[in-house]
């Protein structure tokens, strides 16, 4: 099943987990968009610097630490995703409450593991 995914905290550096996630999402035929600090392209996916109003986002996968997340709270909620995946190191109980109050599923998981085990 196709789940359009926003990778938030995307990196152009090949050794970063967000970069690996973009590559794995693309190889799993998942429609993928990305936002990061620097513009560029990873495996055909354009990394934007601005909070683009993407349509039909199913999943937001976070690669931003909790201290950098507050500026994205309203933005993520406005995208109305079905779920937000908090990858290891991105845990944020304050944000969990906001998401749950907006009927958005909170997943404490690893996108790479979920893809590798067909649980995505």
C-alpha positions, 0 to 999 in steps of 0.5 A, a space after each residue: 500500500 502506498 503511503 505518501 511520506 514526509 521525511 522531516 529533518 532530511 539530510 544530503 549526507 549519505 551516512 545520515 539515517 534520514 538520507 538512508 530512509 529516503 532511499 529505502 522509501 523510494 526503493 519500496 515505491 513509497 511516494 516521498 517528500 522531504 524537508 531539511 536544512 539544505 536544499 538538494 536531491 536524494 534519489 530523485 526526492 527534492 529536499 525543501 527548506 520551507 514548510 511546503 503545504 504538501 497534499 495527501 501526506 499519510 506519514 511524517 517520519 521525524 529525524 529532528 530532536 525534540 528541541 527542534 520540533 516545536 517550530 513544526 508542531 502546527 505545520 505537521 498538524 496542518 498536514 493532517 497525516 494519519 501518523 507520525 513516526 518518532 525515530 530513535 532520538 526524536 522522542 517528545 511526550 509534549 508533541 505526542 499529546 498534541 498529535 493525539 488531541 488531533 487524532 494523529 497516530 503516534 508511532 515510536 519506531 524506526 522507519 528503517 526497521 519498519 520498512 525492512 520487516 514489512 511493517 510500514 
